[in-house]
Amino acid sequence: METCKIMGTVNTQALGYCCLFVNAGKINLCTFYPYSFMSEDLTQRWLTEIQALKQQLADAITRCDEAWESAEKWRKLYNTEAEQRRTDAQLLQQEIASLKAELKKMRGIDETILPDADVNTAIHAEISQIGETKELQAKLIEAMKERASLLLALKTEQESHAQTRNSLTTALGDAIDSLARIRSEAK
């Protein structure tokens, strides 16, 4: 026995009752005539109304499908952008670690050799080897510039990531809301 989903019923004056239902993907119509006799004019009005209802249902289904496709497209775009941001963040983290290691080697401090407790001692030893204050100031200025540059790059990337995430989340939410509204209108 086949099952079907009833989409709605209509009671039109003098036309009788009809029931639209979907069975195996096709829109079907079941009619109940309270009168045993129908005039040709009444039949024509009835058929016109049925066609209009079928067209409205087909339009609603089309809009629903379009909204669903749009939501899927936005979801894919969001996932692609999020993956790109994660990859970019990992690359920047690796670059920052590389720059930090390079800076430490330039200073003569190798983190792989010295444990954290000894880093301060090594830094003080290197500073004490510098003969003039101008050399110390030059190294300090260089380190501070590099630190500021790295912080700015990190902040810019974080802001860009947040902005992209917010805009894609908003777009995805709008698409899902539209889909829900269209589905509720179709019912």
N, C-alpha and C positions, 0 to 999 in steps of 0.2 A: 504494500500500500504506500502510495506517495504522500509525503508531507509537504505542506506549503506554509508560508508566512503571510498572514493577513496584514495588508498595508493600511487599510482603512475602509470605512463604509460611508456611503452617502445616501441620504434620504432626500429625494427631490420630490416636490409636490407634483402629484399626478404622473410621475415617471416611475415610481416604484423604488425599490432598494437595489443598490449594487454594492458589490464587495470587490475591491482590487486586492489581488494577492500575487506574490512572486513564487513561482514553482520552477525549480531547476534553472534559475536565471532569467526566466521569461515573465513578463507582466501579463497576467490573465485577469479576466473579469468574470464575475459570477453575478447574475442578475436574478432578482426575485420580483415578480410582477404581482402586485396585489389584485390586479384586474385581469380578467381573462381576455379582455379585448383591448387592443391599443390602436389608435388611429395612425395613419401614415405620418401626419404632422408630428404627433407625439413621439413616434418612433424616430423620426429624423432628429428632433430636439434631443432625444435620449442619446442617440449615436454621436451627435455633435458634442454633447457634454462628456461622454465617455472618452472621445478622442482628446478633448481638452485636458481631462484628468490624466490620461496616459502621457500626454506631452509634458504636463507639469511634473509628473513623476520622473520621466526620462530626463528632463532638464535638471531636476534636483539631484538625481544620481550622477549625471555628468559633472555638475558643480562639485559634488562630494568627491568624486574621483580626481578632479583637477586640484582640489584643495589638498587631498591626500598626497598626490604627486608633488605638489609644491612643498608640503611639509617634509617629505622624504628628501627632496633636493636640498632644502635648508639644513636638514639634519646631517646629510653627507658633507655639505660645505663646512658646517660647524666642526664636525669630526676631523676633516682634513686640516682645517685651520688650527685646531687644538693640537693635533699631532705635530704640525709644523712648529708651533710655538714651543712644544715640549722639546723637540729636536734642537731648536735654536737655543733654548735655555740650557740644555745639556752641553752644547758646543761652547756657549759663553762661559759656563762653569769650568769647562776644561781649559779654555783660553785663560781665564782668570787664574786658575791653579798653575798653569804654565808660566804666566807672567810673574806670579808670586815666587815660584821656584827660581825663575831667572833673576829676579830682583835679589833674592837671598844669596844666590851664587855670586852675583855682582858685588854684594857686600861681603862675601867670604863666609857666609853662613849656609851650611848645607843641612836642611832639616832632617834628612835621612840619617845623618851621622849623629847630630846632637838631639837629645831628648828635649822636651819643652822646658824643663827646669834649667837646662844649661844654655838655652838660647839667649837669655838676658846677659849671662856672663860673657858669651861670645860677642855679643853686640857691644858691651862695654869695653872689651879688649880691643875690638876693631876701632872704636872711637878714640881710645887712648893712644892708638898708634898714629892717628892723624896729628900731624905737627902743627898745623895752623888752623885758626878758627875759620878762615875763609874756605878751606877745603871741607870742613865739617858743615858749614852753612850751605855750600854747593850741593853736597850729598843729601842734606836734609831737604832742600828745595826740590831737588830732582825726585826724591821719594814722595814728597807731598803732592807734587804735580801728577805723578803717576797714580797715586791713590785717588786724587780728585777725579782724574779721567776715568778710572775704573768704576768709581761710585756713580758718576754721571751716566756711563754706558749701562750699568746695571739698572739704575732708576728709569732710564728711557725705555729699556726693554720691558721692565715691569709695568710701566704705564701703558705701553703699546699692547702688551698681552691683556691687561685688564680691559682696555677699551675694546679690543677685538672680541674678547669673551662676552662683554656686556652687549655689544651690538648683535652678535650672533645669537645670544640667548634671547634677546628681545625679538629678533626676527623669527626664531624658532617658536617662541611663545605665541606670537601673532598668528603664525601659520597654524598652530595647533588650535588656537581659539577659533579661527575661521573654520577649520575642519569640524570642530565640535558644533559650531553654530549651524553649519550647513547640514550636518547629520541630524541635528534636532529639528531643523526645518523640514527635512525630508520625511521625518516620522510624522 
